[in-house]
Amino acid sequence: MIFLANSFEDESDQRLLTEAEAKYNGDQEKIEESFNVVEIPSLFGRHVSDIDDEQYVMLANTLICSWRAKLSQDFPEKEFCFQILGAEGTGGELAILFKQKLPEV
């Protein structure tokens, strides 16, 4: 599985991974989905009100292009899926979800 950098910095983070593995019965796609979500407004802290929804979408698309390039460089043998999630899908903020595209079984 491929996770965002700094997702597992200490023992409590590792415990979250163990819990996710149990919760999703080892389903790697679901486990990745549960960790690889970045809420775009949270990147701006107290300046969140200075940016409108259209700018967030533009930023999300720019991040996806950058991440896609970096992941294809670091993991050329893997494919990745990216999705922009609206506020209704995250419980409040526009976000990006990424995960590996797993081979069909």
DSSP file (Angstrom, degrees, kcal/mol; ACC not computed):
  #  RESIDUE AA STRUCTURE BP1 BP2  ACC     N-H-->O    O-->H-N    N-H-->O    O-->H-N    TCO  KAPPA ALPHA  PHI   PSI    X-CA   Y-CA   Z-CA
    1    1 A M              0   0    0      0, 0.0     2,-0.5     0, 0.0    28,-0.0   0.000 360.0 360.0 360.0 149.4    0.0    0.0    0.0
    2    2 A I        -     0   0    0     34,-0.0     2,-0.3     0, 0.0    98,-0.2  -0.953 360.0-178.0-114.0 127.9    1.1    3.6   -0.7
    3    3 A F        -     0   0    0     -2,-0.5     3,-0.1     1,-0.1    33,-0.1  -0.835  34.9 -86.8-123.6 160.5    0.3    6.2    1.9
    4    4 A L    >   -     0   0    0     -2,-0.3     3,-1.6     1,-0.1     4,-0.2  -0.311  58.8 -91.6 -58.1 145.6    0.8   10.0    2.3
    5    5 A A  T 3  S+     0   0    0      1,-0.3    -1,-0.1     2,-0.1     0, 0.0  -0.301 112.1  20.3 -57.8 146.1    4.1   10.9    3.7
    6    6 A N  T 3  S+     0   0    0      2,-0.1     3,-0.4    -3,-0.1    -1,-0.3   0.607  82.9 125.6  68.3  14.6    4.1   11.3    7.5
    7    7 A S  S <  S+     0   0    0     -3,-1.6     2,-0.5     1,-0.3     3,-0.2   0.797  77.4  39.1 -69.7 -26.8    0.9    9.2    7.9
    8    8 A F        +     0   0    0     -4,-0.2    -1,-0.3     1,-0.1    -2,-0.1  -0.726  66.6 142.1-128.9  82.4    2.7    6.9   10.3
    9    9 A E        +     0   0    0     -2,-0.5     2,-0.3    -3,-0.4    -1,-0.1   0.692  68.1   7.0 -95.1 -22.0    4.9    8.9   12.6
   10   10 A D  S  > S-     0   0    0     -3,-0.2     4,-1.8     1,-0.0     3,-0.3  -0.843  88.1 -79.4-149.7-175.3    4.4    7.1   15.9
   11   11 A E  H  > S+     0   0    0     -2,-0.3     4,-2.2     1,-0.2     5,-0.1   0.835 122.0  57.0 -63.7 -34.6    2.8    4.1   17.6
   12   12 A S  H  > S+     0   0    0      2,-0.2     4,-1.7     1,-0.2    -1,-0.2   0.872 106.8  50.2 -67.1 -34.4   -0.7    5.6   17.7
   13   13 A D  H  > S+     0   0    0     -3,-0.3     4,-1.7     2,-0.2    -1,-0.2   0.910 109.9  50.3 -66.2 -41.6   -0.6    6.0   13.9
   14   14 A Q  H  X S+     0   0    0     -4,-1.8     4,-2.1     1,-0.2    -2,-0.2   0.872 107.3  54.7 -63.8 -36.2    0.5    2.4   13.5
   15   15 A R  H  X S+     0   0    0     -4,-2.2     4,-2.6     1,-0.2    -1,-0.2   0.890 104.2  54.8 -63.3 -39.6   -2.4    1.4   15.8
   16   16 A L  H  X S+     0   0    0     -4,-1.7     4,-2.4     2,-0.2    -1,-0.2   0.886 107.6  50.0 -60.8 -39.0   -4.8    3.2   13.4
   17   17 A L  H  X S+     0   0    0     -4,-1.7     4,-2.5     2,-0.2    -2,-0.2   0.924 110.1  49.5 -65.1 -44.2   -3.4    1.1   10.5
   18   18 A T  H  X S+     0   0    0     -4,-2.1     4,-1.8     1,-0.2    -2,-0.2   0.908 112.0  48.8 -61.2 -42.0   -3.9   -2.1   12.5
   19   19 A E  H  X S+     0   0    0     -4,-2.6     4,-2.9     2,-0.2    -1,-0.2   0.896 110.8  50.0 -64.7 -40.6   -7.4   -1.1   13.3
   20   20 A A  H  X S+     0   0    0     -4,-2.4     4,-2.6     2,-0.2     6,-0.3   0.893 107.4  54.3 -65.6 -39.3   -8.1   -0.2    9.6
   21   21 A E  H  <>S+     0   0    0     -4,-2.5     5,-2.5     1,-0.2     6,-0.2   0.908 113.8  42.2 -60.4 -41.2   -6.8   -3.6    8.5
   22   22 A A  H ><5S+     0   0    0     -4,-1.8     3,-1.2     3,-0.2    -2,-0.2   0.927 113.9  51.2 -70.2 -45.3   -9.2   -5.3   10.9
   23   23 A K  H 3<5S+     0   0    0     -4,-2.9    -2,-0.2     1,-0.3    -1,-0.2   0.885 119.1  35.9 -60.0 -41.0  -12.1   -3.0   10.1
   24   24 A Y  T ><5S-     0   0    0     -4,-2.6     3,-2.2    -5,-0.2    -1,-0.3   0.193 108.9-119.4-101.4  16.0  -11.8   -3.5    6.3
   25   25 A N  T < 5S-     0   0    0     -3,-1.2    -3,-0.2     1,-0.3    -4,-0.1   0.846  73.8 -53.6  50.7  40.4  -10.7   -7.2    6.5
   26   26 A G  T 3 <S+     0   0    0     -5,-2.5     2,-0.9    -6,-0.3    -1,-0.3   0.533  88.7 157.5  77.0   6.1   -7.4   -6.5    4.9
   27   27 A D    <>  -     0   0    0     -3,-2.2     4,-2.3    -6,-0.2    -1,-0.2  -0.528  27.3-161.8 -67.9 103.6   -9.0   -4.8    1.8
   28   28 A Q  H  > S+     0   0    0     -2,-0.9     4,-2.7     1,-0.2     5,-0.2   0.844  84.8  55.1 -60.3 -37.4   -6.0   -2.7    0.7
   29   29 A E  H  > S+     0   0    0      1,-0.2     4,-2.4     2,-0.2    -1,-0.2   0.936 111.1  44.2 -62.6 -46.2   -8.1   -0.3   -1.4
   30   30 A K  H  > S+     0   0    0      2,-0.2     4,-1.8     1,-0.2    -2,-0.2   0.878 112.8  52.4 -66.2 -37.7  -10.4    0.5    1.5
   31   31 A I  H  X S+     0   0    0     -4,-2.3     4,-0.9     2,-0.2    -2,-0.2   0.944 111.0  46.4 -64.5 -47.1   -7.4    0.9    3.9
   32   32 A E  H >X S+     0   0    0     -4,-2.7     4,-3.0     1,-0.2     3,-1.0   0.923 110.6  53.9 -59.7 -43.9   -5.7    3.3    1.5
   33   33 A E  H 3< S+     0   0    0     -4,-2.4    -1,-0.2     1,-0.3    -2,-0.2   0.859 104.2  55.8 -58.8 -35.6   -8.9    5.3    1.0
   34   34 A S  H 3< S+     0   0    0     -4,-1.8    -1,-0.3     1,-0.2    -2,-0.2   0.732 120.1  29.3 -72.6 -20.2   -9.2    5.7    4.8
   35   35 A F  H << S+     0   0    0     -3,-1.0     2,-1.1    -4,-0.9    -2,-0.2   0.737 106.0  70.4-106.7 -30.5   -5.8    7.3    5.0
   36   36 A N     <  +     0   0    0     -4,-3.0    62,-1.9    62,-0.2     2,-0.5  -0.359  66.2 115.1 -96.9  56.7   -5.2    9.1    1.7
   37   37 A V  E     -A   97   0A   0     -2,-1.1     2,-0.5    60,-0.2    60,-0.2  -0.992  42.1-168.4-122.7 126.6   -7.6   11.9    1.9
   38   38 A V  E     -A   96   0A   0     58,-2.6    58,-2.3    -2,-0.5     2,-0.7  -0.963  14.5-145.3-118.5 117.3   -6.4   15.5    2.0
   39   39 A E  E     -A   95   0A   0     -2,-0.5     4,-0.5    56,-0.2     3,-0.4  -0.720  11.3-151.2 -81.5 116.4   -8.8   18.3    2.9
   40   40 A I  S >  S+     0   0    0     54,-1.9     3,-1.9    -2,-0.7     4,-0.3   0.906  88.6  53.0 -61.4 -48.9   -7.8   21.2    0.8
   41   41 A P  G >  S+     0   0    0      0, 0.0     3,-2.0     0, 0.0     4,-0.3   0.840  99.3  64.9 -58.7 -30.8   -9.0   24.1    3.1
   42   42 A S  G >  S+     0   0    0     -3,-0.4     3,-0.7     1,-0.3    -2,-0.2   0.695  88.5  69.5 -66.3 -15.6   -7.1   22.6    6.0
   43   43 A L  G <  S+     0   0    0     -3,-1.9    -1,-0.3    -4,-0.5    -3,-0.1   0.664  98.3  51.6 -71.3 -15.0   -3.9   23.3    4.2
   44   44 A F  G X  S-     0   0    0     -3,-2.0     3,-2.4    -4,-0.3    -1,-0.2   0.421  82.2-169.5-107.6   0.0   -4.5   27.1    4.7
   45   45 A G  G X  S+     0   0    0     -3,-0.7     3,-1.5    -4,-0.3    -1,-0.2  -0.178  73.5   1.0  51.1-127.8   -5.1   27.3    8.4
   46   46 A R  G 3  S+     0   0    0      1,-0.3     3,-0.5     2,-0.1    -1,-0.3   0.598 127.7  66.2 -71.7 -10.6   -6.4   30.7    9.5
   47   47 A H  G X   +     0   0    0     -3,-2.4     3,-2.0     1,-0.2     4,-0.3   0.306  66.5 109.8 -91.0   9.4   -6.3   32.0    5.9
   48   48 A V  G X  S+     0   0    0     -3,-1.5     3,-1.2     1,-0.3    -1,-0.2   0.814  72.3  56.4 -56.5 -34.2   -9.1   29.6    4.8
   49   49 A S  G 3  S+     0   0    0     -3,-0.5    -1,-0.3     1,-0.2    -2,-0.1   0.621  93.9  69.4 -76.1 -10.9  -11.7   32.4    4.4
   50   50 A D  G <  S+     0   0    0     -3,-2.0     2,-0.4     2,-0.0    -1,-0.2   0.539  92.9  67.9 -80.6  -6.3   -9.4   34.2    1.9
   51   51 A I  S <  S-     0   0    0     -3,-1.2     2,-0.1    -4,-0.3    -7,-0.0  -0.933  72.3-145.4-121.5 135.5   -9.9   31.5   -0.7
   52   52 A D     >  -     0   0    0     -2,-0.4     4,-1.9     1,-0.1     3,-0.4  -0.474  32.0-100.5 -96.5 171.0  -13.1   30.7   -2.6
   53   53 A D  H  > S+     0   0    0      1,-0.2     4,-2.2     2,-0.2     5,-0.2   0.854 120.0  55.8 -59.0 -39.0  -14.4   27.3   -3.8
   54   54 A E  H  > S+     0   0    0      1,-0.2     4,-2.2     2,-0.2    -1,-0.2   0.896 107.6  49.2 -62.2 -39.9  -13.3   27.8   -7.4
   55   55 A Q  H  > S+     0   0    0     -3,-0.4     4,-2.6     2,-0.2    -1,-0.2   0.876 108.2  54.1 -67.3 -37.4   -9.7   28.4   -6.2
   56   56 A Y  H  X S+     0   0    0     -4,-1.9     4,-2.8     2,-0.2    -2,-0.2   0.912 108.8  48.6 -61.8 -41.9   -9.9   25.2   -4.1
   57   57 A V  H  X S+     0   0    0     -4,-2.2     4,-2.4     2,-0.2    -2,-0.2   0.912 111.3  49.9 -65.2 -42.1  -10.9   23.2   -7.1
   58   58 A M  H  X S+     0   0    0     -4,-2.2     4,-2.0     2,-0.2    -2,-0.2   0.917 112.7  47.2 -61.6 -42.9   -8.1   24.7   -9.2
   59   59 A L  H  X S+     0   0    0     -4,-2.6     4,-2.9     2,-0.2     5,-0.2   0.918 109.6  53.3 -64.4 -43.5   -5.6   23.9   -6.4
   60   60 A A  H  X S+     0   0    0     -4,-2.8     4,-2.4     1,-0.2    -2,-0.2   0.921 109.9  48.0 -58.2 -44.6   -6.9   20.4   -6.1
   61   61 A N  H  X S+     0   0    0     -4,-2.4     4,-2.0     2,-0.2    -1,-0.2   0.878 111.7  50.1 -64.4 -37.7   -6.4   19.8   -9.8
   62   62 A T  H  X S+     0   0    0     -4,-2.0     4,-2.2     2,-0.2    -2,-0.2   0.917 110.8  49.2 -65.9 -43.4   -2.9   21.2   -9.6
   63   63 A L  H  X S+     0   0    0     -4,-2.9     4,-3.3     1,-0.2     5,-0.3   0.904 108.7  53.5 -62.2 -41.0   -2.1   19.0   -6.7
   64   64 A I  H  X S+     0   0    0     -4,-2.4     4,-2.8    -5,-0.2     5,-0.2   0.925 108.7  49.0 -60.5 -44.6   -3.4   16.0   -8.5
   65   65 A C  H  X S+     0   0    0     -4,-2.0     4,-2.0     2,-0.2    -1,-0.2   0.923 114.8  45.2 -60.7 -43.7   -1.2   16.7  -11.5
   66   66 A S  H  X S+     0   0    0     -4,-2.2     4,-2.5     2,-0.2    -2,-0.2   0.933 115.1  46.2 -65.8 -46.7    1.8   17.1   -9.3
   67   67 A W  H  X S+     0   0    0     -4,-3.3     4,-3.2     1,-0.2     5,-0.3   0.897 110.4  53.6 -65.1 -40.2    1.1   14.0   -7.2
   68   68 A R  H  X S+     0   0    0     -4,-2.8     4,-2.2    -5,-0.3    -1,-0.2   0.925 111.3  46.4 -59.9 -44.6    0.4   11.9  -10.3
   69   69 A A  H  X S+     0   0    0     -4,-2.0     4,-1.6    -5,-0.2    -2,-0.2   0.928 115.1  46.0 -63.5 -45.4    3.8   12.9  -11.7
   70   70 A K  H  X S+     0   0    0     -4,-2.5     4,-2.7     1,-0.2     5,-0.2   0.920 113.8  47.9 -65.6 -44.2    5.6   12.2   -8.5
   71   71 A L  H  X S+     0   0    0     -4,-3.2     4,-2.9     1,-0.2    -1,-0.2   0.886 110.4  51.3 -66.5 -37.1    3.9    8.9   -7.9
   72   72 A S  H  < S+     0   0    0     -4,-2.2    -1,-0.2    -5,-0.3    -2,-0.2   0.834 112.8  47.3 -69.0 -29.7    4.6    7.7  -11.4
   73   73 A Q  H  < S+     0   0    0     -4,-1.6    -2,-0.2    -5,-0.2    -1,-0.2   0.922 119.3  38.0 -72.2 -45.5    8.2    8.6  -11.0
   74   74 A D  H  < S+     0   0    0     -4,-2.7    -2,-0.2     1,-0.2    -3,-0.2   0.808 132.2  26.3 -76.9 -30.3    8.6    6.9   -7.6
   75   75 A F    ><  +     0   0    0     -4,-2.9     3,-2.0    -5,-0.2    -1,-0.2  -0.574  66.6 164.6-133.1  68.6    6.4    3.9   -8.4
   76   76 A P  T 3  S+     0   0    0      0, 0.0    -1,-0.1     0, 0.0    -4,-0.1   0.728  76.2  57.9 -62.8 -21.3    6.5    3.4  -12.2
   77   77 A E  T 3  S+     0   0    0     -3,-0.1     2,-0.3     2,-0.0    -5,-0.1   0.496 100.0  71.9 -86.2  -3.4    5.0   -0.1  -12.0
   78   78 A K    <   -     0   0    0     -3,-2.0     2,-0.3    -7,-0.2    -3,-0.1  -0.793  66.3-146.0-114.7 155.3    1.9    1.1  -10.2
   79   79 A E        -     0   0    0     22,-0.5    22,-3.3    -2,-0.3     2,-0.3  -0.906  15.9-156.0-115.2 148.7   -1.2    3.1  -11.3
   80   80 A F  E     -B  100   0A   0     -2,-0.3     2,-0.4    20,-0.3    20,-0.2  -0.934   6.9-148.1-127.7 148.7   -3.1    5.5   -9.2
   81   81 A C  E     -B   99   0A   0     18,-3.1    18,-1.9    -2,-0.3     2,-0.4  -0.917  13.7-165.4-112.1 140.4   -6.6    6.9   -9.1
   82   82 A F  E     -B   98   0A   0     -2,-0.4     2,-0.4    16,-0.2    16,-0.2  -0.955   6.5-178.8-125.3 145.9   -7.4   10.4   -7.9
   83   83 A Q  E     -B   97   0A   0     14,-2.2    14,-2.8    -2,-0.4     2,-0.6  -0.992  23.3-138.3-146.1 134.9  -10.8   11.8   -7.0
   84   84 A I  E     -B   96   0A   0     -2,-0.4     2,-0.5    12,-0.2    12,-0.2  -0.848  24.3-154.7 -91.0 125.0  -11.9   15.2   -5.9
   85   85 A L  E     -B   95   0A   0     10,-3.1    10,-2.4    -2,-0.6     5,-0.0  -0.872   8.7-134.8-102.9 128.7  -14.5   14.8   -3.1
   86   86 A G    >>  -     0   0    0     -2,-0.5     3,-1.3     8,-0.2     4,-0.8  -0.230  34.1 -95.8 -72.3 169.2  -17.0   17.6   -2.5
   87   87 A A  H >>>S+     0   0    0      1,-0.3     5,-2.0     5,-0.2     4,-1.5   0.830 124.9  59.3 -56.5 -34.3  -17.8   18.9    0.9
   88   88 A E  H 345S+     0   0    0      1,-0.2    -1,-0.3     2,-0.2     6,-0.0   0.789 104.2  51.3 -67.3 -26.0  -20.8   16.5    1.1
   89   89 A G  H <45S+     0   0    0     -3,-1.3    -1,-0.2     1,-0.2    -2,-0.2   0.641 118.4  35.2 -84.4 -14.9  -18.5   13.5    0.6
   90   90 A T  H <<5S-     0   0    0     -4,-0.8    -2,-0.2    -3,-0.7    -1,-0.2   0.505 112.6-105.5-115.1  -8.9  -16.1   14.5    3.4
   91   91 A G  T  <5S-     0   0    0     -4,-1.5    -3,-0.2    -5,-0.2    -4,-0.1   0.650  96.0 -10.4  89.3  15.9  -18.5   16.0    5.9
   92   92 A G  S   <S+     0   0    0     -5,-2.0     2,-0.4     1,-0.3    -5,-0.2   0.212 112.5  63.2 156.8 -30.9  -17.4   19.6    5.3
   93   93 A E  S    S-     0   0    0     -6,-0.3    -1,-0.3    -7,-0.2     2,-0.1  -0.944  74.2-106.6-130.9 146.6  -14.4   20.3    3.1
   94   94 A L        +     0   0    0     -2,-0.4   -54,-1.9   -55,-0.1     2,-0.3  -0.439  52.0 176.0 -60.3 137.5  -13.3   19.8   -0.5
   95   95 A A  E     -AB  39  85A   0    -10,-2.4   -10,-3.1   -56,-0.3     2,-0.4  -0.934  31.8-126.8-145.1 164.6  -10.7   17.0   -0.5
   96   96 A I  E     -AB  38  84A   0    -58,-2.3   -58,-2.6    -2,-0.3     2,-0.4  -0.962  20.4-165.9-113.9 133.7   -8.5   14.9   -2.7
   97   97 A L  E     +AB  37  83A   0    -14,-2.8   -14,-2.2    -2,-0.4     2,-0.4  -0.965   9.6 179.7-114.3 134.1   -8.6   11.1   -2.4
   98   98 A F  E     + B   0  82A   0    -62,-1.9     2,-0.3    -2,-0.4   -16,-0.2  -0.991   7.7 155.7-134.5 150.5   -5.9    9.0   -4.0
   99   99 A K  E     - B   0  81A   0    -18,-1.9   -18,-3.1    -2,-0.4     2,-0.2  -0.973  44.5 -84.7-158.3 164.3   -5.3    5.2   -4.0
  100  100 A Q  E     - B   0  80A   0     -2,-0.3     2,-0.9   -20,-0.2   -20,-0.3  -0.486  36.6-124.3 -71.8 144.6   -3.6    2.6   -6.1
  101  101 A K        -     0   0    0    -22,-3.3   -22,-0.5    -2,-0.2    -1,-0.1  -0.841  35.0-150.3 -88.3 109.9   -5.4    1.1   -9.0
  102  102 A L        -     0   0    0     -2,-0.9     3,-0.1     1,-0.1   -24,-0.0  -0.525  20.7 -97.7 -85.3 149.0   -5.3   -2.6   -8.1
  103  103 A P        -     0   0    0      0, 0.0     2,-0.1     0, 0.0    -1,-0.1  -0.313  43.8-102.7 -62.8 145.5   -5.3   -5.3  -10.7
  104  104 A E              0   0    0      1,-0.1    -3,-0.0    -3,-0.1     0, 0.0  -0.445 360.0 360.0 -66.7 139.2   -8.7   -6.9  -11.5
  105  105 A V              0   0    0     -2,-0.1    -1,-0.1    -3,-0.1     0, 0.0   0.384 360.0 360.0-112.3 360.0   -9.1  -10.3   -9.9
